[in-house]
Amino acid sequence: VRLAVLGNGGFGTAMAIAARRIGHDVTVWGHDPGYTAEIQASRRNPRYLPAGIEVPPGIEFTADPHRALAGAAIVLVAVPTQNLRAAVGGLVVALPAGVPLVSLAKGLEQQSGLRPSQVLQELCPGHPVLALSGPSHAEEVARGLPALVVLAGAGPEERRALQQALSDQHLRVYRNDDLLGVELCGALKNVMAVAAGIAEGLGLGDNAKAAILSRGLVEMMRFGQAEGAKPETVWGLAGVGDLAVTAFSQHGRNRAFGVAIGEGRTLEQVLAATPKVAEGVWTSRVVRRRAEELGIEMPLCEAVCRVLFEGLPPGRAVRELMERDRKREME
Amino acid sequence: VRLAVLGNGGFGTAMAIAARRIGHDVTVWGHDPGYTAEIQASRRNPRYLPAGIEVPPGIEFTADPHRALAGAAIVLVAVPTQNLRAAVGGLVVALPAGVPLVSLAKGLEQQSGLRPSQVLQELCPGHPVLALSGPSHAEEVARGLPALVVLAGAGPEERRALQQALSDQHLRVYRNDDLLGVELCGALKNVMAVAAGIAEGLGLGDNAKAAILSRGLVEMMRFGQAEGAKPETVWGLAGVGDLAVTAFSQHGRNRAFGVAIGEGRTLEQVLAATPKVAEGVWTSRVVRRRAEELGIEMPLCEAVCRVLFEGLPPGRAVRELMERDRKREME
């Protein structure tokens, strides 16, 4: 079928390559006409993917929304959460009626606190909206290495149809009926990955990182339960699977962002150094605010916010976390 | 206090160094008189720890059980599960009456299927038996990098006293009242780490490894619930925390064992190449047998067994796992 990807970042491009491998006709929309023309001509995406990854024939890059979306039967929305409203707002006129939208973003909108699928639903009433998540680093997906992901949202029929359309022997899509949980996991794991990166930047080692992962998962569970997500989702590919790869893999950009902070750079310095968006940075503030409203404790998330936005030295943040009372693990 | 460590492997030595840092008088028993004398003289443990790690003064290495155990108020048992019965059986006569035993092993005994604490309880009636577990790679513990671990077993008073005795600002001990769950997690995570290593050895990437971690955690949960463990334990430091570090960290010996298998070496070749024991290898068979008795599915554990002991090619094992029906994630 015809499949459009909105966004020419690393994961958008990787999913375009995966969809082409499955046999779809793929167009990728990007907001920057100069850069989309460069990718289209060079068959490389050097800003967001390693040089060795080639974009195969049968994928067209364009900055023209009508050209990108005409005749599309599936639209993958690969725009970072904080840019979603502005980017998709300008594309709505070009969307074919009723085409399903699959969000790939992993964050929460700063102003509204909304999940990406909620933003899309607001902007595009009448379209089924889904979210695809799970451990799926762009570079590996582009190379055709195996990845297991989950697809949530819309109704069971649409999920099943999209599962079929997006799966092959490399990328395996599992259905999940907990859209809320899948999106919250995606957003929260990025915050925890920043925390893990900060610990790494401080030179604290893998035991400390594993402790952060395990504590972070408890915070994710607590937040998810308070919002009504299913515990099984937090355990699954979208939760612990994605958290582990984001926190430990060398590919993880939220982790890498945290490493730079842990090594002593400021938020402004790290933001200026890369075009890649670390969604966890902005999402940490939304989660902290919402956790306060819900009356739940999120010490790791709070520490990330204070380090990023309030000048708390990373080393002191870690000491404070370590110095919480010795108690029974689950109290 | 006087603290004895039974076993001079990597983790036993690391815990001796941690206990010495806390201020205890430490003796370490090893079964090999030549090698204990070598450590005692050189203040290095080259078989099991990197060359840069020095054993500080105030820790004595000996092969004499009476010398090691005389006056000990705490005994840490750092012997691999499959050697536990033979090693501790010979030391029982030297144990001070009623001294608490803290097991550090992470496996299940092949013949009996018993957990390490059950083996110790059988051998040493009248002694409180506990287990310490969680993400705690020896090298990092020895270096004084932060680690959060859990302590389970015995009664609440003994747990609290031992928590105090073993914690400082580097090594933080949390109490957990689910000894069964803590020990099952330690045993099972090693099996899953072998699986993750096999995938790595095959060159499958971090997304695949994260998928294995997430699926492995579901198997751990299923097994734990069938045996009566608490779900919170599987989520916690002893479960997901330890699994993540074992599967992703470069220190993980079960992971490294799996990598060698994934690269095409045989079980016999890998066993011959290192003195370090990968507990997951032997434990996989116990878990598979028990899972059959319990009537629960453990496809990852089964695949590990078939690859290690029945000649199933690792690549085919992974393909079989990937080709299971596409279905809802949690079905």
Boltz contact constraints between the chains, C-beta under 6 A:
constraints:
  - contact:
      token1: [A, 135]
      token2: [B, 207]
      max_distance: 6.0
  - contact:
      token1: [A, 135]
      token2: [B, 210]
      max_distance: 6.0
  - contact:
      token1: [A, 136]
      token2: [B, 207]
      max_distance: 6.0
  - contact:
      token1: [A, 137]
      token2: [B, 207]
      max_distance: 6.0
  - contact:
      token1: [A, 140]
      token2: [B, 205]
      max_distance: 6.0
  - contact:
      token1: [A, 140]
      token2: [B, 207]
      max_distance: 6.0
  - contact:
      token1: [A, 145]
      token2: [B, 204]
      max_distance: 6.0
  - contact:
      token1: [A, 145]
      token2: [B, 205]
      max_distance: 6.0
  - contact:
      token1: [A, 146]
      token2: [B, 204]
      max_distance: 6.0
  - contact:
      token1: [A, 146]
      token2: [B, 208]
      max_distance: 6.0
  - contact:
      token1: [A, 147]
      token2: [B, 207]
      max_distance: 6.0
  - contact:
      token1: [A, 148]
      token2: [B, 211]
      max_distance: 6.0
  - contact:
      token1: [A, 150]
      token2: [B, 329]
      max_distance: 6.0
  - contact:
      token1: [A, 174]
      token2: [B, 329]
      max_distance: 6.0
  - contact:
      token1: [A, 175]
      token2: [B, 328]
      max_distance: 6.0
  - contact:
      token1: [A, 176]
      token2: [B, 329]
      max_distance: 6.0
  - contact:
      token1: [A, 204]
      token2: [B, 145]
      max_distance: 6.0
  - contact:
      token1: [A, 204]
      token2: [B, 146]
      max_distance: 6.0
  - contact:
      token1: [A, 205]
      token2: [B, 140]
      max_distance: 6.0
  - contact:
      token1: [A, 205]
      token2: [B, 145]
      max_distance: 6.0
  - contact:
      token1: [A, 206]
      token2: [B, 245]
      max_distance: 6.0
  - contact:
      token1: [A, 206]
      token2: [B, 249]
      max_distance: 6.0
  - contact:
      token1: [A, 207]
      token2: [B, 135]
      max_distance: 6.0
  - contact:
      token1: [A, 207]
      token2: [B, 136]
      max_distance: 6.0
  - contact:
      token1: [A, 207]
      token2: [B, 137]
      max_distance: 6.0
  - contact:
      token1: [A, 207]
      token2: [B, 140]
      max_distance: 6.0
  - contact:
      token1: [A, 207]
      token2: [B, 147]
      max_distance: 6.0
  - contact:
      token1: [A, 208]
      token2: [B, 146]
      max_distance: 6.0
  - contact:
      token1: [A, 210]
      token2: [B, 135]
      max_distance: 6.0
  - contact:
      token1: [A, 210]
      token2: [B, 241]
      max_distance: 6.0
  - contact:
      token1: [A, 210]
      token2: [B, 244]
      max_distance: 6.0
  - contact:
      token1: [A, 210]
      token2: [B, 245]
      max_distance: 6.0
  - contact:
      token1: [A, 211]
      token2: [B, 148]
      max_distance: 6.0
  - contact:
      token1: [A, 211]
      token2: [B, 241]
      max_distance: 6.0
  - contact:
      token1: [A, 213]
      token2: [B, 244]
      max_distance: 6.0
  - contact:
      token1: [A, 214]
      token2: [B, 236]
      max_distance: 6.0
  - contact:
      token1: [A, 214]
      token2: [B, 237]
      max_distance: 6.0
  - contact:
      token1: [A, 214]
      token2: [B, 240]
      max_distance: 6.0
  - contact:
      token1: [A, 214]
      token2: [B, 241]
      max_distance: 6.0
  - contact:
      token1: [A, 217]
      token2: [B, 240]
      max_distance: 6.0
  - contact:
      token1: [A, 232]
      token2: [B, 330]
      max_distance: 6.0
  - contact:
      token1: [A, 236]
      token2: [B, 214]
      max_distance: 6.0
  - contact:
      token1: [A, 236]
      token2: [B, 329]
      max_distance: 6.0
  - contact:
      token1: [A, 237]
      token2: [B, 214]
      max_distance: 6.0
  - contact:
      token1: [A, 240]
      token2: [B, 214]
      max_distance: 6.0
  - contact:
      token1: [A, 240]
      token2: [B, 217]
      max_distance: 6.0
  - contact:
      token1: [A, 240]
      token2: [B, 240]
      max_distance: 6.0
  - contact:
      token1: [A, 241]
      token2: [B, 210]
      max_distance: 6.0
  - contact:
      token1: [A, 241]
      token2: [B, 211]
      max_distance: 6.0
  - contact:
      token1: [A, 241]
      token2: [B, 214]
      max_distance: 6.0
  - contact:
      token1: [A, 244]
      token2: [B, 210]
      max_distance: 6.0
  - contact:
      token1: [A, 244]
      token2: [B, 213]
      max_distance: 6.0
  - contact:
      token1: [A, 244]
      token2: [B, 244]
      max_distance: 6.0
  - contact:
      token1: [A, 245]
      token2: [B, 206]
      max_distance: 6.0
  - contact:
      token1: [A, 245]
      token2: [B, 210]
      max_distance: 6.0
  - contact:
      token1: [A, 248]
      token2: [B, 248]
      max_distance: 6.0
  - contact:
      token1: [A, 249]
      token2: [B, 206]
      max_distance: 6.0
  - contact:
      token1: [A, 328]
      token2: [B, 175]
      max_distance: 6.0
  - contact:
      token1: [A, 329]
      token2: [B, 150]
      max_distance: 6.0
  - contact:
      token1: [A, 329]
      token2: [B, 174]
      max_distance: 6.0
  - contact:
      token1: [A, 329]
      token2: [B, 176]
      max_distance: 6.0
  - contact:
      token1: [A, 329]
      token2: [B, 236]
      max_distance: 6.0
  - contact:
      token1: [A, 330]
      token2: [B, 232]
      max_distance: 6.0
